[in-house]
Amino acid sequence: MIHIVGHGIAGAMLAWELDRRGISFRVYDPGSTPTGSKVGAGIINPVTGQRWVKSWRVDTLFRGAESTYREIERVTGSRLYTSLRVRRYFQSPAEERTAREKVAAGQLRPYITEAGVDSCWISPAARVDTGALVDVLGQRWQARGWWRAEEAPSSWPSDDVVIRCIGAAECALPELGTKRLSLAKGEILTVRAEHVDTSTIVNAGNWVLPIDTARARVGATYARDQLSLECTPAAREHLLSFARKYLGDSTEVVSQEVGLRASTSDRLPVVGWLCERRRLGIVNGLGSKGALFAPCLAQQWAEHLTSGRAFDPELDVRRFLP
Ligand SMILES: Cc1cc2nc3c(=O)[nH]c(=O)nc-3n(C[C@H](O)[C@H](O)[C@H](O)COP(=O)(O)OP(=O)(O)OC[C@H]3O[C@@H](n4cnc5c(N)ncnc54)[C@H](O)[C@@H]3O)c2cc1C
């Protein structure tokens, strides 16, 4: 039996890939704390960072992720994936110079083809409704009796495989802990505004992500030094004033949420055996790119379990184990 511990986007996609191959499993998730996948915005932006770099293997990962999410939409009859574009504004003269040089050299193709006066258009980009995806797939496993709304037990039959996909909670456990995983708190607003352009994500340090013509999400803060799961007035003020700049002065806050992101020191996620003898595996460290990475990591596990295919060495958790 395969046990999936944690049903955020990492666990949900793993469950999906196993199910596609006809493999049954159990999922454990108490669903009691705010999780990255419920709070996060699910943006897939292929060009990120102050140095304007394409995400790791983005061409392949983006294509694969879109086709997986579209398949889940077809099978479940849910709307989960929206194709969008990003208007990214230059934040400093140095950043503008970097972007212009890279665009001129064709390094950001096919996502950016030219630089404008104050910004670049990045296309395609996307939004995955990770909260809805986790709910829709969770209901599917519940209907089959494969769901346990509880924390995973502490011991298992020796032949069973346990794959831990518990996001930030992994930091409290010994194998990787805080030496290999670090956390960053993120706060995010949902706002109401008079007119929201539903085709475009505005990115200017923070971002505005359209939900519909009258609502958007605005985020996200990034704080490594405070990890409490409390919403702060400072984040609310900062994000609201950012939102008003792009959506107008009448923009109002509907809600504020908070979550934690777990990342590794090389900024790539981890997949594979934490301890093969104990049949204990992991998917974690998705950082701010859970929507892009989760489908590929799930496929690696599914192919490993069905045909023994080795994990990608750049992602294999063994790079962090003694
Ligand atoms: C504010 C914010 C904005 C973000 N924006 C984006 C974005 O735009 N794009 C993007 O791609 N990513 C974004 N992210 C990051 C993204 O949300 C994460 O990469 C992703 O959610 C990680 O998924 P996960 O499944 O590893 O962890 P989680 O989503 O945290 O899920 C872990 C699950 O494990 C469960 N669990 C914990 N302990 C146990 C236990 N002992 N037993 C059983 N279950 C357990 C939890 O209940 C939870 O459901 C954002 C994150 C935040 C906080």
The ligand as a Gaussian input file, in Angstrom:
#p B3LYP/6-31G(d) Opt

LIG

0 1
 C        1.375000      33.860000       0.224000
 C        1.846000      32.803000      -0.700000
 C        1.772000      33.001000      -2.065000
 C        2.195000      32.011000      -2.953000
 N        2.086000      32.223000      -4.294000
 C        2.436000      31.254000      -5.160000
 C        2.264000      31.416000      -6.556000
 O        1.791000      32.453000      -7.022000
 N        2.638000      30.391000      -7.379000
 C        3.140000      29.215000      -6.897000
 O        3.427000      28.317000      -7.687000
 N        3.340000      29.045000      -5.575000
 C        2.993000      30.031000      -4.702000
 N        3.180000      29.854000      -3.369000
 C        3.866000      28.637000      -2.925000
 C        2.976000      27.427000      -2.973000
 O        1.809000      27.723000      -2.277000
 C        3.731000      26.237000      -2.390000
 O        4.844000      25.971000      -3.217000
 C        2.881000      24.992000      -2.342000
 O        1.648000      25.244000      -1.745000
 C        3.586000      23.898000      -1.570000
 O        2.760000      22.784000      -1.616000
 P        2.965000      21.546000      -0.655000
 O        1.952000      20.542000      -1.062000
 O        4.410000      21.163000      -0.648000
 O        2.663000      22.102000       0.825000
 P        1.283000      22.618000       1.475000
 O        0.427000      23.290000       0.491000
 O        1.668000      23.386000       2.690000
 O        0.548000      21.280000       1.893000
 C        1.018000      20.449000       2.931000
 C       -0.143000      19.624000       3.436000
 O        0.335000      18.694000       4.410000
 C       -0.602000      18.614000       5.480000
 N        0.107000      18.122000       6.662000
 C        1.037000      18.750000       7.426000
 N        1.454000      17.947000       8.410000
 C        0.790000      16.765000       8.289000
 C        0.792000      15.519000       9.005000
 N        1.589000      15.311000      10.071000
 N       -0.013000      14.509000       8.590000
 C       -0.819000      14.692000       7.501000
 N       -0.864000      15.852000       6.782000
 C       -0.069000      16.881000       7.169000
 C       -1.150000      20.030000       5.608000
 O       -2.428000      20.046000       6.235000
 C       -1.217000      20.461000       4.132000
 O       -2.476000      20.211000       3.566000
 C        2.753000      30.803000      -2.455000
 C        2.812000      30.589000      -1.088000
 C        2.367000      31.565000      -0.206000
 C        2.446000      31.317000       1.264000

